[in-house]
């Protein structure tokens, strides 16, 4: 627990922005109101709407990208530009309440990342839900821990915890996912705190291709930091595909049944194996 009073003059809030004109001013003002002396770094990722006008006159540190580089690139720019080591990230689309950052700060401690934990079932759309389940499953297998919320945009962490991994993080929307995985694979701790969640203002910028990009970077981080477990994971995928092909092509009922029993046995073995935990890696969920 964070026993000392919060020193807001030692905190930086990073807000990535791309075409969030309707909500960005309110979010930034609420971030500034968190405490006296807090630094708010806003990264305008070449917005084409009225975002720039909404930011005028605010006591913030503003970074303007000459062209649209992506959500992850904006977070990287903001984190590197922040003058304080402890960083809060908040999305500008209105899904998160900046005031909830105080709940995260209350349990923040050195060496840990604190993340907001949204309620299950918040995502709308079948494809989006399935995609997030796949990413969650791969990341959970890679880290050997159950991850309550893999890509919440509201977080508190130390710059030195994530900056060394920037080369492994994409410039797109999977920054939060890969940063979560990097902390767990490096045997760090993530503390989850329940937070409020609201419908976003405006239209989501996340596209189907972002899901594939996220999976690619997750697999890359998985392979670099847990090569043996990654090889086991890929072997399971190959075996599964081969088994399905054999079942579909086999004409004998007994062959199909033997494949089915074999896959069930493999599943039981993997279930037992997946209960092993990486030494030191921790996920803590607060009430």
C-alpha positions in Angstrom: 0.0 0.0 0.0 1.0 3.6 -0.6 1.4 4.8 3.0 2.9 8.3 2.3 0.8 11.2 1.0 0.7 11.4 -2.8 3.2 13.9 -4.2 1.5 15.2 -7.3 4.5 17.3 -8.2 6.3 14.0 -8.8 3.6 12.6 -11.2 3.2 12.9 -14.9 -0.1 12.2 -16.7 0.3 11.1 -20.4 -2.8 11.5 -22.6 -2.5 10.2 -26.2 -5.0 11.9 -28.5 -6.2 11.4 -32.1 -9.4 13.1 -33.2 -10.9 13.2 -29.7 -12.2 16.8 -30.0 -15.5 16.2 -28.2 -13.9 14.8 -25.1 -10.3 15.7 -24.8 -10.7 19.1 -23.1 -12.8 17.6 -20.3 -10.4 14.7 -19.8 -7.4 17.0 -19.6 -9.0 19.4 -17.2 -10.0 16.6 -14.9 -6.4 15.2 -15.1 -5.1 18.6 -14.1 -7.5 18.7 -11.2 -6.1 15.5 -9.7 -3.6 17.5 -7.6 -1.5 20.6 -7.4 1.8 20.4 -9.4 0.8 17.5 -11.5 2.3 17.5 -15.0 0.0 16.6 -17.9 1.6 15.6 -21.2 -0.8 15.5 -24.2 0.4 14.0 -27.4 -1.6 15.1 -30.4 -1.1 12.4 -33.0 -1.8 14.7 -36.1 -5.5 15.0 -35.4 -7.6 16.3 -38.2 -10.6 17.5 -36.2 -10.8 20.3 -33.6 -8.6 18.6 -31.1 -5.8 21.3 -31.4 -8.3 24.1 -30.8 -9.7 22.3 -27.7 -6.3 22.1 -26.2 -5.4 25.8 -26.6 -4.9 27.7 -23.4 -4.5 24.7 -21.1 -1.5 24.5 -18.8 -0.1 21.3 -20.3 3.0 20.0 -22.1 1.8 19.6 -25.7 3.6 17.3 -28.2 2.4 17.5 -31.8 3.2 14.7 -34.2 3.7 15.9 -37.8 1.8 12.8 -39.1 -0.3 10.1 -37.5 2.0 7.6 -35.9 -0.4 5.5 -33.8 -1.6 5.1 -30.3 1.5 3.2 -29.1 3.8 5.8 -30.7 1.9 8.6 -28.9 2.4 6.8 -25.5 6.1 6.4 -26.2 6.5 10.0 -27.1 4.6 11.1 -24.0 6.4 8.8 -21.6 9.8 9.9 -22.9 8.8 13.5 -22.7 7.5 13.2 -19.1 9.8 14.9 -16.6 8.7 12.7 -13.6 9.5 9.0 -13.2 6.0 8.0 -12.1 3.6 8.1 -15.0 -0.2 7.8 -15.3 -1.7 7.0 -18.7 -5.2 8.0 -19.5 -7.1 7.7 -22.8 -8.9 10.8 -24.1 -12.0 9.0 -25.4 -14.0 9.3 -22.1 -14.0 5.6 -21.3 -12.1 6.1 -18.1 -12.7 8.6 -15.3 -9.4 10.4 -14.5 -10.4 10.6 -10.9 -10.0 6.8 -10.7 -6.3 7.3 -11.0 -6.3 8.3 -7.3 -7.5 4.7 -6.5 -4.5 3.3 -8.5 -2.1 5.7 -6.8 -3.3 4.6 -3.4 -1.8 1.1 -3.9 1.1 2.1 -6.2 4.5 1.0 -5.0 8.0 0.9 -6.5 8.6 -2.0 -8.8 4.9 -2.6 -9.6 2.5 -1.6 -12.3 -1.0 -0.7 -11.2 -3.8 -1.1 -13.8 -7.4 -0.4 -13.8 -9.6 -3.5 -14.1 -12.8 -3.1 -16.1 -15.8 -5.3 -15.6 -16.2 -8.4 -17.9 -18.5 -8.0 -20.9 -17.7 -4.4 -21.6 -16.7 -4.9 -25.2 -19.4 -4.7 -27.8 -19.3 -6.8 -31.0 -18.6 -10.5 -31.5 -15.4 -10.1 -33.5 -13.9 -7.7 -31.0 -14.7 -10.0 -28.1 -13.3 -13.1 -29.8 -10.2 -11.2 -30.8 -9.5 -10.0 -27.2 -10.1 -13.6 -25.9 -7.5 -14.9 -28.3 -5.0 -12.2 -27.2 -5.8 -12.8 -23.6 -5.4 -16.6 -23.9 -1.9 -16.3 -25.6 -0.7 -13.7 -23.1 -2.0 -15.8 -20.1 -0.3 -18.9 -21.5 3.0 -17.0 -22.1 3.0 -15.5 -18.5 1.5 -18.5 -16.7 -0.8 -16.2 -14.8 -4.5 -15.2 -15.3 -4.6 -11.6 -16.4 -7.8 -9.8 -15.3 -7.6 -7.0 -17.8 -4.9 -7.1 -20.5 -5.3 -3.7 -22.2 -6.8 -1.2 -19.8 -5.7 2.4 -20.8 -5.7 3.6 -17.2 -2.4 2.7 -15.5 0.3 3.9 -13.1 3.9 2.8 -13.4 7.5 3.9 -13.3 9.1 5.0 -16.6 12.1 2.8 -16.0 9.8 -0.2 -15.9 8.6 0.1 -19.5 11.2 2.3 -21.4 13.7 -0.6 -21.8 11.1 -2.6 -23.6 10.0 0.1 -26.0 11.7 -1.6 -29.0 9.3 -4.6 -28.4 6.2 -2.4 -28.2 4.2 -1.6 -31.4 3.2 1.9 -32.4 -0.4 0.7 -32.6 -3.2 -0.1 -30.1 -1.4 -3.2 -28.6 1.0 -1.0 -26.5 -1.0 -1.7 -23.3 -1.2 -5.5 -24.0 2.5 -5.9 -24.7 3.5 -3.7 -21.8 1.4 -5.9 -19.5 3.2 -9.0 -20.9 6.6 -7.5 -20.6 6.1 -6.8 -16.9 4.9 -10.3 -16.2 7.6 -12.0 -18.3 10.3 -10.0 -16.5 8.9 -11.3 -13.2 7.3 -8.1 -12.2 4.1 -7.4 -10.3 0.8 -5.9 -11.7 -1.8 -4.8 -9.2 -5.4 -4.5 -10.6 -7.9 -2.1 -9.1 -11.6 -2.1 -10.2 -12.5 1.1 -12.0 -15.5 2.7 -13.6 -16.0 2.3 -17.3 -18.1 4.4 -19.6 -19.1 4.3 -23.3 -16.5 6.1 -25.4 -17.2 9.5 -26.9 -17.0 9.3 -30.7 -16.0 6.4 -32.9 -13.4 3.8 -32.0 -10.2 3.9 -34.1 -9.3 0.2 -33.5 -9.4 -1.9 -36.7 -9.3 -5.6 -37.4 -5.7 -5.3 -38.5 -4.7 -4.0 -35.1 -5.7 -7.4 -33.6 -3.3 -9.2 -35.9 -0.6 -6.7 -35.2 -1.2 -7.2 -31.5 -0.9 -11.0 -31.8 2.3 -10.6 -33.8 4.0 -8.5 -31.1 2.7 -10.7 -28.3 4.3 -13.8 -30.0 7.5 -11.8 -30.6 7.8 -10.8 -27.0 6.8 -14.4 -26.0 9.6 -15.9 -28.2 12.3 -13.4 -27.0 11.6 -13.8 -23.3 10.3 -17.4 -22.9 11.8 -19.3 -25.8 11.2 -22.8 -24.5 7.6 -22.1 -23.5 7.0 -20.5 -26.8 8.3 -23.6 -28.7 5.9 -25.7 -26.6 3.1 -23.3 -27.5 3.8 -23.5 -31.2 4.1 -27.3 -31.0 0.6 -27.4 -29.5 -0.8 -25.3 -32.3 0.8 -27.5 -34.9 -0.4 -30.7 -33.2 -3.9 -29.2 -32.9 -4.1 -28.3 -36.6 -2.7 -31.6 -37.6 -5.2 -33.5 -35.4 -8.2 -31.5 -36.7 -7.1 -32.2 -40.3 -6.7 -35.9 -39.5 -10.1 -36.1 -37.9 -11.8 -34.4 -40.8 -10.0 -36.6 -43.4 -10.2 -39.9 -41.6 -13.0 -42.3 -42.6 -12.7 -44.7 -39.7 -14.8 -43.9 -36.6 -12.2 -45.5 -34.4 -9.5 -43.2 -35.8 -11.7 -40.2 -35.1 -12.3 -41.5 -31.5 -8.6 -42.1 -30.9 -7.7 -38.6 -32.0 -10.4 -37.2 -29.8 -9.2 -39.1 -26.8 -5.6 -38.1 -27.5 -6.6 -34.5 -27.7 -8.5 -34.7 -24.4 -5.5 -36.3 -22.8 -3.2 -33.6 -24.2 -5.6 -31.0 -22.9 -5.5 -32.4 -19.4 -1.7 -32.4 -19.4 -1.6 -28.8 -20.6 -4.1 -27.8 -17.9 -1.9 -29.2 -15.2 1.2 -27.7 -16.8 -0.4 -24.3 -17.1 -0.9 -24.1 -13.3 2.9 -23.6 -12.9 3.8 -20.0 -12.2 6.7 -18.0 -13.2 8.9 -17.4 -10.2 8.3 -13.9 -9.0 5.6 -12.9 -11.5 2.5 -11.7 -9.6 -1.0 -10.5 -10.4 -2.9 -9.0 -7.5 -6.5 -8.0 -7.7 -7.8 -5.5 -5.2 -11.4 -5.2 -4.0 
